[in-house]
Amino acid sequence: MGTNGSTMLVPLRQGLPPVGPEDVSSSASCALPPRFEAVRGARKFTRSTLCQWDLESRFDDVALVVSELVTNALRHALPADTPRENEPPVRLHLMHWNGRLVCAVRDPSHLGPAARAGEDFSAESGRGLFLVDSFSDSWGWHPLAGTLHGKVVWALFLLRDER
């Protein structure tokens, strides 16, 4: 596993049982361009990764959460003047270990995600965090430390049916 994935696990402890980088059995990440077509790419990457890990039965729930996290990063965390030719500012990380799967999306904003006041859950937009909360076992976020700028928003899935 690369340095980015292992350093991301440390702050995730705020909402997870104790885990260290040595406990991660599998991890994968991909850079996403600052365009809304990136959501489709994130879903494709998620499907491919879950198939490699024999977790394709969890694709529907995980892909919905990944879609919402990536959409939120693209919609709310990227300044309008985000350069299109440099390293993509949004990254999707998938980590699997000990009956758990974590989806984490890194973006350049320091502002935490917030549900809209008076959310209308039947609306076409604005219900992303409600869906993340409904389909994952827990979720949270933390600012990045050191030389990394921005934050990570993560969602945890307990893999109860895993052998």
PyRosetta script that sets phi, psi and omega in degrees:
from pyrosetta import init, pose_from_sequence

init()
pose = pose_from_sequence("MGTNGSTMLVPLRQGLPPVGPEDVSSSASCALPPRFEAVRGARKFTRSTLCQWDLESRFDDVALVVSELVTNALRHALPADTPRENEPPVRLHLMHWNGRLVCAVRDPSHLGPAARAGEDFSAESGRGLFLVDSFSDSWGWHPLAGTLHGKVVWALFLLRDER")
pose.set_psi(1, 142.9)
pose.set_omega(1, -179.0)
pose.set_phi(2, -75.7)
pose.set_psi(2, 169.1)
pose.set_omega(2, -178.7)
pose.set_phi(3, -61.5)
pose.set_psi(3, -40.8)
pose.set_omega(3, -178.3)
pose.set_phi(4, -57.8)
pose.set_psi(4, -43.7)
pose.set_omega(4, -178.9)
pose.set_phi(5, -67.2)
pose.set_psi(5, -44.0)
pose.set_omega(5, -177.2)
pose.set_phi(6, -69.4)
pose.set_psi(6, -36.9)
pose.set_omega(6, 179.4)
pose.set_phi(7, -72.6)
pose.set_psi(7, -23.4)
pose.set_omega(7, 177.7)
pose.set_phi(8, -70.6)
pose.set_psi(8, -29.0)
pose.set_omega(8, -176.2)
pose.set_phi(9, -66.7)
pose.set_psi(9, -32.9)
pose.set_omega(9, -175.1)
pose.set_phi(10, -58.0)
pose.set_psi(10, -53.7)
pose.set_omega(10, 179.3)
pose.set_phi(11, -68.6)
pose.set_psi(11, -21.2)
pose.set_omega(11, 179.8)
pose.set_phi(12, -65.2)
pose.set_psi(12, -16.4)
pose.set_omega(12, -178.8)
pose.set_phi(13, -58.6)
pose.set_psi(13, -20.5)
pose.set_omega(13, -178.5)
pose.set_phi(14, -57.7)
pose.set_psi(14, -28.5)
pose.set_omega(14, -178.9)
pose.set_phi(15, -124.4)
pose.set_psi(15, 11.4)
pose.set_omega(15, -176.4)
pose.set_phi(16, -126.3)
pose.set_psi(16, 158.3)
pose.set_omega(16, 170.6)
pose.set_phi(17, -61.2)
pose.set_psi(17, 158.7)
pose.set_omega(17, -178.7)
pose.set_phi(18, -54.6)
pose.set_psi(18, 132.0)
pose.set_omega(18, 179.6)
pose.set_phi(19, -152.9)
pose.set_psi(19, 142.5)
pose.set_omega(19, 177.3)
pose.set_phi(20, -119.7)
pose.set_psi(20, 167.2)
pose.set_omega(20, -179.7)
pose.set_phi(21, -56.8)
pose.set_psi(21, -29.9)
pose.set_omega(21, -179.7)
pose.set_phi(22, -68.9)
pose.set_psi(22, -17.3)
pose.set_omega(22, 179.9)
pose.set_phi(23, -83.8)
pose.set_psi(23, -14.3)
pose.set_omega(23, -177.9)
pose.set_phi(24, -74.3)
pose.set_psi(24, 122.9)
pose.set_omega(24, -179.8)
pose.set_phi(25, -89.6)
pose.set_psi(25, -27.8)
pose.set_omega(25, -179.3)
pose.set_phi(26, -149.8)
pose.set_psi(26, 144.7)
pose.set_omega(26, 173.4)
pose.set_phi(27, -151.9)
pose.set_psi(27, 153.6)
pose.set_omega(27, 178.8)
pose.set_phi(28, -152.7)
pose.set_psi(28, 149.6)
pose.set_omega(28, 176.1)
pose.set_phi(29, -147.3)
pose.set_psi(29, 157.7)
pose.set_omega(29, 176.7)
pose.set_phi(30, -145.3)
pose.set_psi(30, 146.9)
pose.set_omega(30, 175.3)
pose.set_phi(31, -85.2)
pose.set_psi(31, 142.9)
pose.set_omega(31, -179.1)
pose.set_phi(32, -121.3)
pose.set_psi(32, 131.9)
pose.set_omega(32, 179.6)
pose.set_phi(33, -69.5)
pose.set_psi(33, 155.1)
pose.set_omega(33, -178.2)
pose.set_phi(34, -78.3)
pose.set_psi(34, 55.1)
pose.set_omega(34, 176.9)
pose.set_phi(35, -137.7)
pose.set_psi(35, 150.6)
pose.set_omega(35, -176.0)
pose.set_phi(36, -66.4)
pose.set_psi(36, -17.5)
pose.set_omega(36, 174.4)
pose.set_phi(37, -65.0)
pose.set_psi(37, -15.3)
pose.set_omega(37, 179.4)
pose.set_phi(38, -62.8)
pose.set_psi(38, -25.3)
pose.set_omega(38, 179.4)
pose.set_phi(39, -63.1)
pose.set_psi(39, -42.7)
pose.set_omega(39, 177.4)
pose.set_phi(40, -61.9)
pose.set_psi(40, -42.5)
pose.set_omega(40, 177.6)
pose.set_phi(41, -63.0)
pose.set_psi(41, -38.6)
pose.set_omega(41, 178.7)
pose.set_phi(42, -65.2)
pose.set_psi(42, -40.0)
pose.set_omega(42, 178.2)
pose.set_phi(43, -65.7)
pose.set_psi(43, -41.6)
pose.set_omega(43, 179.3)
pose.set_phi(44, -63.6)
pose.set_psi(44, -44.9)
pose.set_omega(44, 177.2)
pose.set_phi(45, -60.6)
pose.set_psi(45, -42.0)
pose.set_omega(45, 179.7)
pose.set_phi(46, -63.5)
pose.set_psi(46, -45.6)
pose.set_omega(46, 179.0)
pose.set_phi(47, -59.5)
pose.set_psi(47, -48.2)
pose.set_omega(47, -178.9)
pose.set_phi(48, -60.4)
pose.set_psi(48, -44.9)
pose.set_omega(48, -178.4)
pose.set_phi(49, -66.6)
pose.set_psi(49, -45.2)
pose.set_omega(49, -179.8)
pose.set_phi(50, -64.3)
pose.set_psi(50, -35.6)
pose.set_omega(50, 176.3)
pose.set_phi(51, -63.5)
pose.set_psi(51, -42.6)
pose.set_omega(51, 177.9)
pose.set_phi(52, -61.2)
pose.set_psi(52, -32.1)
pose.set_omega(52, -177.2)
pose.set_phi(53, -94.3)
pose.set_psi(53, 8.7)
pose.set_omega(53, -176.6)
pose.set_phi(54, 57.2)
pose.set_psi(54, 39.3)
pose.set_omega(54, 179.5)
pose.set_phi(55, -120.9)
pose.set_psi(55, 22.3)
pose.set_omega(55, -175.9)
pose.set_phi(56, -60.3)
pose.set_psi(56, -22.2)
pose.set_omega(56, 178.3)
pose.set_phi(57, -65.9)
pose.set_psi(57, -17.7)
pose.set_omega(57, 179.9)
pose.set_phi(58, -96.9)
pose.set_psi(58, 3.0)
pose.set_omega(58, -172.8)
pose.set_phi(59, -56.4)
pose.set_psi(59, -46.8)
pose.set_omega(59, -173.5)
pose.set_phi(60, -56.8)
pose.set_psi(60, -51.3)
pose.set_omega(60, -179.0)
pose.set_phi(61, -66.5)
pose.set_psi(61, -45.0)
pose.set_omega(61, -177.4)
pose.set_phi(62, -65.5)
pose.set_psi(62, -43.6)
pose.set_omega(62, -178.8)
pose.set_phi(63, -64.6)
pose.set_psi(63, -36.6)
pose.set_omega(63, 177.6)
pose.set_phi(64, -62.7)
pose.set_psi(64, -44.6)
pose.set_omega(64, 180.0)
pose.set_phi(65, -66.9)
pose.set_psi(65, -44.4)
pose.set_omega(65, 177.4)
pose.set_phi(66, -58.1)
pose.set_psi(66, -44.9)
pose.set_omega(66, 179.4)
pose.set_phi(67, -58.2)
pose.set_psi(67, -44.3)
pose.set_omega(67, -179.1)
pose.set_phi(68, -67.2)
pose.set_psi(68, -43.5)
pose.set_omega(68, -179.6)
pose.set_phi(69, -64.5)
pose.set_psi(69, -42.8)
pose.set_omega(69, 179.4)
pose.set_phi(70, -67.3)
pose.set_psi(70, -43.9)
pose.set_omega(70, 178.4)
pose.set_phi(71, -59.0)
pose.set_psi(71, -45.0)
pose.set_omega(71, 179.0)
pose.set_phi(72, -61.3)
pose.set_psi(72, -42.2)
pose.set_omega(72, 179.1)
pose.set_phi(73, -62.6)
pose.set_psi(73, -44.1)
pose.set_omega(73, -179.1)
pose.set_phi(74, -68.8)
pose.set_psi(74, -38.2)
pose.set_omega(74, -175.4)
pose.set_phi(75, -79.9)
pose.set_psi(75, -40.1)
pose.set_omega(75, -169.8)
pose.set_phi(76, -111.4)
pose.set_psi(76, -16.9)
pose.set_omega(76, -171.3)
pose.set_phi(77, -107.7)
pose.set_psi(77, -9.2)
pose.set_omega(77, -177.8)
pose.set_phi(78, -102.4)
pose.set_psi(78, 125.7)
pose.set_omega(78, 174.5)
pose.set_phi(79, -65.5)
pose.set_psi(79, 154.4)
pose.set_omega(79, -177.6)
pose.set_phi(80, -60.1)
pose.set_psi(80, -27.2)
pose.set_omega(80, -177.9)
pose.set_phi(81, -94.7)
pose.set_psi(81, 23.1)
pose.set_omega(81, 178.8)
pose.set_phi(82, -58.3)
pose.set_psi(82, 124.8)
pose.set_omega(82, 179.7)
pose.set_phi(83, -63.7)
pose.set_psi(83, 139.5)
pose.set_omega(83, -177.8)
pose.set_phi(84, -90.8)
pose.set_psi(84, -17.2)
pose.set_omega(84, -173.2)
pose.set_phi(85, -100.3)
pose.set_psi(85, -15.5)
pose.set_omega(85, -178.4)
pose.set_phi(86, -82.2)
pose.set_psi(86, -176.9)
pose.set_omega(86, 175.9)
pose.set_phi(87, -51.4)
pose.set_psi(87, 128.4)
pose.set_omega(87, 179.4)
pose.set_phi(88, -54.8)
pose.set_psi(88, 135.2)
pose.set_omega(88, -173.9)
pose.set_phi(89, -81.4)
pose.set_psi(89, -6.6)
pose.set_omega(89, -179.2)
pose.set_phi(90, -118.2)
pose.set_psi(90, 133.6)
pose.set_omega(90, 177.9)
pose.set_phi(91, -129.2)
pose.set_psi(91, 140.1)
pose.set_omega(91, 174.4)
pose.set_phi(92, -104.9)
pose.set_psi(92, 128.9)
pose.set_omega(92, 176.8)
pose.set_phi(93, -119.2)
pose.set_psi(93, 133.7)
pose.set_omega(93, 172.9)
pose.set_phi(94, -119.2)
pose.set_psi(94, 130.0)
pose.set_omega(94, -179.3)
pose.set_phi(95, -132.0)
pose.set_psi(95, 135.5)
pose.set_omega(95, -175.7)
pose.set_phi(96, -129.8)
pose.set_psi(96, 128.7)
pose.set_omega(96, 175.8)
pose.set_phi(97, -164.9)
pose.set_psi(97, 148.7)
pose.set_omega(97, 171.8)
pose.set_phi(98, 37.6)
pose.set_psi(98, 52.8)
pose.set_omega(98, 177.1)
pose.set_phi(99, 72.8)
pose.set_psi(99, 19.9)
pose.set_omega(99, 179.7)
pose.set_phi(100, -131.8)
pose.set_psi(100, 149.1)
pose.set_omega(100, 172.9)
pose.set_phi(101, -131.0)
pose.set_psi(101, 129.9)
pose.set_omega(101, 176.8)
pose.set_phi(102, -118.2)
pose.set_psi(102, 131.3)
pose.set_omega(102, 171.8)
pose.set_phi(103, -107.8)
pose.set_psi(103, 125.6)
pose.set_omega(103, -179.0)
pose.set_phi(104, -131.7)
pose.set_psi(104, 135.0)
pose.set_omega(104, 178.7)
pose.set_phi(105, -119.6)
pose.set_psi(105, 122.4)
pose.set_omega(105, 179.6)
pose.set_phi(106, -98.4)
pose.set_psi(106, 135.4)
pose.set_omega(106, 177.3)
pose.set_phi(107, -142.1)
pose.set_psi(107, 168.1)
pose.set_omega(107, -173.8)
pose.set_phi(108, -82.6)
pose.set_psi(108, -2.1)
pose.set_omega(108, -177.6)
pose.set_phi(109, -85.9)
pose.set_psi(109, 144.7)
pose.set_omega(109, 175.6)
pose.set_phi(110, -92.4)
pose.set_psi(110, -9.1)
pose.set_omega(110, -178.6)
pose.set_phi(111, -79.2)
pose.set_psi(111, 132.0)
pose.set_omega(111, 179.9)
pose.set_phi(112, -74.7)
pose.set_psi(112, 157.7)
pose.set_omega(112, 177.6)
pose.set_phi(113, -69.2)
pose.set_psi(113, 145.4)
pose.set_omega(113, 179.6)
pose.set_phi(114, -142.0)
pose.set_psi(114, 134.3)
pose.set_omega(114, 175.3)
pose.set_phi(115, -70.3)
pose.set_psi(115, 146.5)
pose.set_omega(115, 177.3)
pose.set_phi(116, -69.4)
pose.set_psi(116, 141.9)
pose.set_omega(116, 176.9)
pose.set_phi(117, -65.0)
pose.set_psi(117, 137.3)
pose.set_omega(117, 178.8)
pose.set_phi(118, 62.0)
pose.set_psi(118, 40.8)
pose.set_omega(118, -177.4)
pose.set_phi(119, -55.1)
pose.set_psi(119, 136.3)
pose.set_omega(119, 172.1)
pose.set_phi(120, -98.3)
pose.set_psi(120, 103.6)
pose.set_omega(120, -173.4)
pose.set_phi(121, -70.5)
pose.set_psi(121, -8.1)
pose.set_omega(121, 175.6)
pose.set_phi(122, -95.8)
pose.set_psi(122, -3.1)
pose.set_omega(122, -179.9)
pose.set_phi(123, -69.6)
pose.set_psi(123, 156.7)
pose.set_omega(123, 180.0)
pose.set_phi(124, -71.8)
pose.set_psi(124, -28.4)
pose.set_omega(124, 178.6)
pose.set_phi(125, -134.5)
pose.set_psi(125, 167.0)
pose.set_omega(125, 178.0)
pose.set_phi(126, 89.0)
pose.set_psi(126, 8.6)
pose.set_omega(126, -179.3)
pose.set_phi(127, -118.0)
pose.set_psi(127, 17.6)
pose.set_omega(127, -176.0)
pose.set_phi(128, -58.4)
pose.set_psi(128, -47.9)
pose.set_omega(128, -178.6)
pose.set_phi(129, -68.1)
pose.set_psi(129, -31.9)
pose.set_omega(129, 175.0)
pose.set_phi(130, -62.7)
pose.set_psi(130, -42.8)
pose.set_omega(130, 178.5)
pose.set_phi(131, -66.8)
pose.set_psi(131, -42.4)
pose.set_omega(131, 177.5)
pose.set_phi(132, -58.8)
pose.set_psi(132, -45.7)
pose.set_omega(132, 179.9)
pose.set_phi(133, -65.2)
pose.set_psi(133, -36.3)
pose.set_omega(133, -177.3)
pose.set_phi(134, -74.1)
pose.set_psi(134, -36.6)
pose.set_omega(134, -172.0)
pose.set_phi(135, -98.2)
pose.set_psi(135, -15.2)
pose.set_omega(135, 177.2)
pose.set_phi(136, -104.9)
pose.set_psi(136, 167.0)
pose.set_omega(136, 178.4)
pose.set_phi(137, -82.7)
pose.set_psi(137, -28.6)
pose.set_omega(137, 170.9)
pose.set_phi(138, -164.7)
pose.set_psi(138, 164.9)
pose.set_omega(138, 178.5)
pose.set_phi(139, -153.9)
pose.set_psi(139, 163.9)
pose.set_omega(139, 178.7)
pose.set_phi(140, -172.6)
pose.set_psi(140, -170.1)
pose.set_omega(140, 179.5)
pose.set_phi(141, -154.6)
pose.set_psi(141, 160.5)
pose.set_omega(141, 174.7)
pose.set_phi(142, -153.8)
pose.set_psi(142, 149.4)
pose.set_omega(142, 175.2)
pose.set_phi(143, -72.5)
pose.set_psi(143, 150.9)
pose.set_omega(143, 176.2)
pose.set_phi(144, -79.6)
pose.set_psi(144, 150.3)
pose.set_omega(144, -177.6)
pose.set_phi(145, -113.3)
pose.set_psi(145, 171.2)
pose.set_omega(145, 176.0)
pose.set_phi(146, 70.6)
pose.set_psi(146, -136.0)
pose.set_omega(146, -176.6)
pose.set_phi(147, -83.1)
pose.set_psi(147, -9.5)
pose.set_omega(147, 178.9)
pose.set_phi(148, -81.9)
pose.set_psi(148, 138.6)
pose.set_omega(148, 179.7)
pose.set_phi(149, -111.1)
pose.set_psi(149, 143.7)
pose.set_omega(149, 176.1)
pose.set_phi(150, 113.3)
pose.set_psi(150, -149.1)
pose.set_omega(150, -176.1)
pose.set_phi(151, -147.5)
pose.set_psi(151, 170.6)
pose.set_omega(151, 173.2)
pose.set_phi(152, -126.3)
pose.set_psi(152, 129.6)
pose.set_omega(152, 172.7)
pose.set_phi(153, -109.7)
pose.set_psi(153, 128.7)
pose.set_omega(153, -174.2)
pose.set_phi(154, -128.6)
pose.set_psi(154, 156.7)
pose.set_omega(154, 174.8)
pose.set_phi(155, -135.6)
pose.set_psi(155, 137.6)
pose.set_omega(155, -178.3)
pose.set_phi(156, -106.8)
pose.set_psi(156, 135.3)
pose.set_omega(156, 173.2)
pose.set_phi(157, -120.0)
pose.set_psi(157, 125.2)
pose.set_omega(157, 172.3)
pose.set_phi(158, -85.4)
pose.set_psi(158, 129.8)
pose.set_omega(158, -175.6)
pose.set_phi(159, -99.3)
pose.set_psi(159, 74.8)
pose.set_omega(159, -174.7)
pose.set_phi(160, -62.9)
pose.set_psi(160, -30.3)
pose.set_omega(160, -175.9)
pose.set_phi(161, -89.8)
pose.set_psi(161, 5.8)
pose.set_omega(161, 179.5)
pose.set_phi(162, -76.9)
pose.set_psi(162, 140.2)
pose.set_omega(162, -179.1)
pose.set_phi(163, -88.0)
pose.dump_pdb("model.pdb")
